[in-house]
Amino acid sequence: MKNLILVRHAKSSWEVPIHDKNRALNCQGIKDAHLVAAQAKDLIPKTYIIWSSSAKRATDTALIFAQNISYPIESIVYKDDLYTFDEKNLENVIKSCSNIFESVILFGHNAAITDFVNRFGDIFIENVPTAGFVSLKFDADDWKKIKNGKIKKIIFPKNLR
């Protein structure tokens, strides 16, 4: 079995005119990331790896989650190829995961996350919102062969406020 938790980065700020990749979280995004992470804490598998897009808003979200679930922040793997909005690119990154890992928590971007969930999950989600958490389970022993996953848990910040 392979377990994949997809987390869309929390809400970011558009106030400062900087390159998209450098946008930081805004106050609501920080609160939402803590809220979702606290709710998700008991759903995290015993062993896992955390991958994050190298975009600041994704890395900040991953750091907040890591702190909340007691994951060593120096063990987070930052991947430039997760800075994608395309589902096929996201799929390729996920399928490149080593099979020594049964579970991956991945922090990334829309529309890639929503499109991936709708292609591989068994529940249609119109939009995974910022700080949205979707846990999928795949009946596969090889990341390259994942398909027809089952959505095990959805956590959206608006449902926790």
Rosetta silent file (secondary structure, phi, psi, omega in degrees, C-alpha in Angstrom):
SEQUENCE: MKNLILVRHAKSSWEVPIHDKNRALNCQGIKDAHLVAAQAKDLIPKTYIIWSSSAKRATDTALIFAQNISYPIESIVYKDDLYTFDEKNLENVIKSCSNIFESVILFGHNAAITDFVNRFGDIFIENVPTAGFVSLKFDADDWKKIKNGKIKKIIFPKNLR
SCORE:     score description
SCORE:     0.000 S_00000001
   1 L     0.000  139.401  174.543    0.000    0.000    0.000 S_00000001
   2 E  -116.466  136.671  179.068    1.131    3.528   -0.787 S_00000001
   3 E  -117.191  132.423  179.777   -0.190    6.526    1.104 S_00000001
   4 E  -129.966  124.860  173.677   -0.091   10.031   -0.293 S_00000001
   5 E  -111.878  120.684  177.894   -1.084   13.162    1.556 S_00000001
   6 E  -105.222  130.136  177.276   -1.380   16.229   -0.619 S_00000001
   7 E  -126.540  121.500  174.333   -1.441   19.647    1.021 S_00000001
   8 E   -77.148  138.892  179.431   -1.973   22.775   -0.995 S_00000001
   9 L   -52.263  152.290  179.247    0.149   25.632    0.316 S_00000001
  10 L   -73.066  171.154 -176.233   -1.670   28.001    2.674 S_00000001
  11 L   -59.704  133.126 -177.269   -2.953   31.419    1.598 S_00000001
  12 E  -113.537  167.684 -176.740   -0.176   33.720    0.469 S_00000001
  13 L   -92.295  138.809  174.467    0.241   37.446    0.208 S_00000001
  14 L  -109.204    5.756 -172.864   -0.075   39.404   -3.012 S_00000001
  15 L   -69.777  -33.360 -177.228    0.703   42.726   -1.310 S_00000001
  16 L   -98.888  129.058 -179.290    4.397   42.859   -2.150 S_00000001
  17 L   -78.094   84.737  179.204    5.352   42.950   -5.855 S_00000001
  18 L  -127.824  169.661  178.525    7.819   40.047   -5.921 S_00000001
  19 L   -58.559  142.285 -176.844    8.367   36.984   -8.093 S_00000001
  20 H   -50.475  -41.575 -175.940    5.604   34.392   -7.641 S_00000001
  21 H   -65.784  -20.389 -176.548    7.993   31.800   -6.221 S_00000001
  22 H   -98.557    3.108 -179.147    8.991   34.173   -3.402 S_00000001
  23 L   -66.937  133.169 -179.274    5.506   35.018   -2.108 S_00000001
  24 L   -94.717  169.288  175.955    5.149   34.368    1.633 S_00000001
  25 E   -71.197  148.155  171.577    2.113   33.281    3.623 S_00000001
  26 L   -92.663  178.573 -175.979   -0.264   35.937    4.898 S_00000001
  27 H   -59.816  -42.694  179.164   -1.660   35.942    8.454 S_00000001
  28 H   -64.256  -38.879  178.340   -4.748   33.918    7.505 S_00000001
  29 H   -62.126  -42.149  178.293   -2.549   31.380    5.721 S_00000001
  30 H   -62.001  -46.095  179.353   -0.375   30.915    8.814 S_00000001
  31 H   -61.950  -45.687 -178.477   -3.461   30.407   11.001 S_00000001
  32 H   -64.040  -39.889  179.280   -5.042   27.975    8.523 S_00000001
  33 H   -62.326  -43.453  177.262   -1.849   25.922    8.191 S_00000001
  34 H   -64.191  -42.072 -178.360   -1.648   25.531   11.989 S_00000001
  35 H   -62.122  -48.547 -178.893   -5.366   24.711   12.186 S_00000001
  36 H   -68.359  -42.536  179.836   -5.249   21.998    9.512 S_00000001
  37 H   -60.267  -42.732  179.563   -1.949   20.561   10.797 S_00000001
  38 H   -63.535  -39.454  179.646   -3.360   20.249   14.321 S_00000001
  39 H   -69.798  -33.920 -175.486   -6.463   18.489   12.975 S_00000001
  40 H   -83.881  -13.980 -172.044   -4.372   16.184   10.762 S_00000001
  41 H   -47.981  -43.494 -176.976   -1.835   15.236   13.435 S_00000001
  42 H   -79.680   -5.567 -178.364   -3.543   11.944   14.334 S_00000001
  43 H   -98.844   -4.793 -175.841   -3.946   10.969   10.659 S_00000001
  44 L   -75.943  132.739  178.017   -0.255   11.007    9.816 S_00000001
  45 L   -61.197  163.059 -178.914    1.267    7.548    9.118 S_00000001
  46 L   -63.794  -42.260  178.180    3.948    6.219   11.470 S_00000001
  47 L  -125.624  141.311 -176.008    6.696    6.576    8.877 S_00000001
  48 L  -169.068  170.003  173.297    6.757    8.999    5.980 S_00000001
  49 E  -124.854  147.730  175.829    8.791   11.532    4.074 S_00000001
  50 E  -108.719  127.147  173.195    7.863   15.170    3.481 S_00000001
  51 E  -115.373  142.200  177.973    8.388   16.729    0.069 S_00000001
  52 E  -138.032  144.343  167.340    7.738   20.381   -0.635 S_00000001
  53 E   -56.579  152.256  179.210    7.762   22.679   -3.612 S_00000001
  54 L   -81.840   -2.126  176.604   10.650   25.104   -3.354 S_00000001
  55 L   -67.529  140.563 -174.726    8.243   28.079   -3.513 S_00000001
  56 H   -55.271  -42.820 -177.719    8.296   30.053   -0.250 S_00000001
  57 H   -64.363  -32.138  176.918    4.555   29.695    0.428 S_00000001
  58 H   -76.377  -43.053 -179.867    4.841   25.895    0.122 S_00000001
  59 H   -64.612  -38.570  177.923    8.026   25.651    2.208 S_00000001
  60 H   -63.794  -40.990  178.109    6.457   27.831    4.917 S_00000001
  61 H   -64.573  -43.572  178.443    3.371   25.593    4.967 S_00000001
  62 H   -61.821  -40.314  178.762    5.552   22.466    5.170 S_00000001
  63 H   -63.971  -41.353  178.118    7.521   23.977    8.064 S_00000001
  64 H   -62.841  -45.313  177.750    4.331   24.746    9.988 S_00000001
  65 H   -61.547  -46.559 -178.370    3.087   21.178    9.468 S_00000001
  66 H   -57.322  -43.511  178.500    6.454   19.720   10.448 S_00000001
  67 H   -62.314  -41.607 -177.325    6.443   21.686   13.698 S_00000001
  68 H   -71.540  -27.678 -177.671    2.898   20.564   14.493 S_00000001
  69 L  -108.261   11.950  177.135    3.556   16.875   13.816 S_00000001
  70 L    58.317   45.048  176.137    7.061   16.822   15.345 S_00000001
  71 L  -100.090  133.427 -178.899    8.850   16.092   12.075 S_00000001
  72 L   -64.329  120.451 -173.852   12.493   17.237   11.922 S_00000001
  73 H   -62.750  -26.468  179.359   12.535   20.283    9.648 S_00000001
  74 H   -72.509  -10.313  178.981   16.005   19.415    8.356 S_00000001
  75 H   -93.567   -5.240  177.284   14.509   16.220    6.879 S_00000001
  76 L   -66.714  133.752  178.635   12.057   18.042    4.586 S_00000001
  77 E  -100.358  118.047  179.782   13.010   17.476    0.943 S_00000001
  78 E   -96.104  128.905 -175.272   12.564   20.594   -1.197 S_00000001
  79 E  -126.453  121.238  176.681   11.998   19.908   -4.883 S_00000001
  80 H   -61.058  -33.110 -177.392   12.030   22.518   -7.626 S_00000001
  81 H   -74.580   -5.009  171.700    9.976   20.219   -9.845 S_00000001
  82 H   -86.854   -6.997  172.288    7.087   20.422   -7.352 S_00000001
  83 L   -81.335   73.238 -177.974    6.777   24.102   -8.242 S_00000001
  84 L  -139.942  151.768  177.970    4.237   23.098  -10.863 S_00000001
  85 L  -114.176    6.083 -174.685    0.613   23.841  -11.579 S_00000001
  86 L  -106.999  125.802 -177.367    0.287   20.917  -13.999 S_00000001
  87 H   -60.440  -39.358 -177.975   -1.152   17.585  -12.836 S_00000001
  88 H   -64.928  -40.343  176.471    0.967   15.506  -15.223 S_00000001
  89 H   -63.759  -42.261  177.858    4.181   17.063  -13.890 S_00000001
  90 H   -61.886  -44.603  177.765    2.999   16.410  -10.329 S_00000001
  91 H   -56.997  -44.208 -179.835    2.173   12.812  -11.230 S_00000001
  92 H   -61.356  -39.936  178.592    5.669   12.316  -12.668 S_00000001
  93 H   -65.785  -46.692 -179.201    7.287   13.583   -9.464 S_00000001
  94 H   -61.184  -43.477 -178.599    5.103   11.362   -7.278 S_00000001
  95 H   -71.096  -10.464  176.500    5.788    8.314   -9.444 S_00000001
  96 L   -85.977   -4.332 -177.748    9.530    8.980   -9.115 S_00000001
  97 L   -63.991  140.510  176.740    9.390    8.316   -5.365 S_00000001
  98 L   -66.355  141.060  179.952   11.538    5.474   -4.101 S_00000001
  99 L   -72.416   -4.627  173.608    9.543    2.429   -3.060 S_00000001
 100 L   -68.914  -17.589  178.528   11.344    2.356    0.268 S_00000001
 101 L   -99.295  120.863  176.751    8.805    5.032    1.268 S_00000001
 102 L   -82.881  -28.210 -174.300    5.273    3.790    1.904 S_00000001
 103 E  -134.576  138.034  178.456    3.946    7.265    2.697 S_00000001
 104 E  -130.397  134.193  169.775    4.638   10.749    1.321 S_00000001
 105 E  -108.192  122.120 -171.644    3.320   14.089    2.521 S_00000001
 106 E  -123.078  130.241  178.786    3.612   16.545   -0.347 S_00000001
 107 E  -108.616  120.883 -175.302    3.181   20.333   -0.272 S_00000001
 108 E  -151.137 -148.531 -166.235    2.395   21.903   -3.608 S_00000001
 109 L  -130.713  158.634  169.377    0.179   24.053   -5.777 S_00000001
 110 L   -91.164  154.870    7.222   -3.109   24.206   -7.615 S_00000001
 111 L   -84.648   -3.119 -176.575   -4.350   23.366  -10.196 S_00000001
 112 H   -57.162  -44.567 -176.514   -1.978   20.385  -10.053 S_00000001
 113 H   -66.511  -50.611 -179.880   -3.246   19.152   -6.674 S_00000001
 114 H   -60.016  -44.744 -179.451   -6.965   19.386   -7.465 S_00000001
 115 H   -63.984  -39.753  178.378   -6.462   17.819  -10.884 S_00000001
 116 H   -63.696  -47.870 -179.530   -4.339   14.986   -9.430 S_00000001
 117 H   -58.551  -41.174 -178.442   -6.914   14.254   -6.708 S_00000001
 118 H   -74.874  -24.102  177.154   -9.710   14.139   -9.265 S_00000001
 119 H   -82.192  -38.401 -173.230   -7.753   11.880  -11.590 S_00000001
 120 H  -104.824  -15.384 -178.611   -6.505    9.438   -8.948 S_00000001
 121 L   -91.824  173.228 -178.613   -9.094    9.732   -6.169 S_00000001
 122 L  -107.906    6.573  177.262  -12.573    8.260   -5.872 S_00000001
 123 L  -129.554  130.597  178.097  -14.332   11.470   -4.771 S_00000001
 124 L   -77.101  131.481  175.845  -14.668   14.545   -6.977 S_00000001
 125 L  -121.668  119.376 -177.191  -13.384   17.722   -5.335 S_00000001
 126 L   -60.654  -42.276 -179.072  -14.207   20.923   -7.165 S_00000001
 127 L  -158.329  124.778  171.345  -11.239   22.756   -5.683 S_00000001
 128 L   -80.387  114.830 -175.619   -8.681   21.900   -3.011 S_00000001
 129 L   -75.908  170.746  175.175   -8.442   25.242   -1.186 S_00000001
 130 L   -57.154  139.831 -175.438   -5.328   26.811    0.246 S_00000001
 131 L    66.205   11.185  177.594   -4.136   24.754    3.255 S_00000001
 132 L   -71.246  143.007 -175.107   -6.401   21.939    2.034 S_00000001
 133 E  -122.605  126.021  176.836   -5.368   18.404    3.049 S_00000001
 134 E  -133.256  123.306  179.646   -6.294   15.287    1.057 S_00000001
 135 E  -105.629  125.938  178.787   -5.146   11.811    2.068 S_00000001
 136 E  -120.450  147.164  175.307   -5.175    9.047   -0.556 S_00000001
 137 E  -121.593  135.221  179.979   -4.412    5.341   -0.277 S_00000001
 138 E  -118.644  135.361  176.564   -3.313    3.262   -3.242 S_00000001
 139 L   -85.474   72.391 -177.850   -3.452   -0.515   -3.485 S_00000001
 140 L  -152.003  150.700  176.259    0.027   -0.685   -4.995 S_00000001
 141 L  -104.045   -1.553 -176.418    3.536   -1.566   -3.854 S_00000001
 142 L  -132.476  124.444 -179.955    5.213    0.578   -6.495 S_00000001
 143 H   -57.667  -32.330 -179.713    4.771    4.333   -6.826 S_00000001
 144 H   -65.794  -19.115 -175.123    5.084    3.995  -10.596 S_00000001
 145 H  -107.969   13.741 -179.639    1.957    1.825  -10.626 S_00000001
 146 L   -66.502  140.942  175.791   -0.401    3.926   -8.531 S_00000001
 147 L  -168.511  162.704  175.440   -3.933    4.318   -9.890 S_00000001
 148 L    45.808   55.829  178.869   -7.515    4.303   -8.639 S_00000001
 149 L   -75.261  163.721  176.207   -6.720    5.602   -5.175 S_00000001
 150 E  -112.214  127.810  176.370   -9.196    5.917   -2.328 S_00000001
 151 E   -77.149  122.234 -177.165   -9.575    9.233   -0.568 S_00000001
 152 E   -95.975  -32.445 -178.074   -9.296    8.518    3.150 S_00000001
 153 E  -158.351  139.879  174.740   -9.590   12.009    4.618 S_00000001
 154 E  -125.288  129.557  174.699  -10.237   15.565    3.489 S_00000001
 155 E  -130.276  118.844  176.687   -9.552   18.534    5.756 S_00000001
 156 L  -118.368  136.943 -174.883  -10.320   22.052    4.569 S_00000001
 157 H   -57.198  -35.161 -177.989   -9.711   25.053    6.829 S_00000001
 158 H   -62.561  -24.502  179.085  -13.175   26.574    6.286 S_00000001
 159 H   -82.254   -7.522 -178.174  -14.695   23.456    7.913 S_00000001
 160 L  -105.957  -14.102 -177.788  -12.573   23.984   11.041 S_00000001
 161 L   -80.721    0.000    0.000  -13.261   27.655   11.685 S_00000001
